[in-house]
Amino acid sequence: MQQIAELRRQGSATTKDRRILLEAHKNKLAEQIERLQEHYEVINEKIEIYHQWELENS
């Protein structure tokens, strides 16, 4: 994001470069979100397993 700020200071001639950087950042965020979603689902599955064990052992 610092690169984008620096490019912004350089003026409108850097618009394409800023867009390209933002698109790359967006793609990295999408990958992170996907990984987090996978982890979230695994945790929910584990919580359900523990809940079932509690019910069976009470």
Secondary structure in CASP SS format (residue, H / E / C, confidence):
PFRMAT SS
TARGET T0000
AUTHOR 0000-0000-0000
METHOD secondary structure of the structure
MODEL  1
M C 1.00
Q H 1.00
Q H 1.00
I H 1.00
A H 1.00
E H 1.00
L H 1.00
R H 1.00
R H 1.00
Q H 1.00
G C 1.00
S H 1.00
A H 1.00
T H 1.00
T H 1.00
K H 1.00
D H 1.00
R H 1.00
R H 1.00
I H 1.00
L H 1.00
L H 1.00
E H 1.00
A H 1.00
H H 1.00
K H 1.00
N H 1.00
K H 1.00
L H 1.00
A H 1.00
E H 1.00
Q H 1.00
I H 1.00
E H 1.00
R H 1.00
L H 1.00
Q H 1.00
E H 1.00
H H 1.00
Y H 1.00
E H 1.00
V H 1.00
I H 1.00
N H 1.00
E H 1.00
K H 1.00
I H 1.00
E H 1.00
I H 1.00
Y H 1.00
H H 1.00
Q H 1.00
W H 1.00
E H 1.00
L H 1.00
E H 1.00
N C 1.00
S C 1.00
END
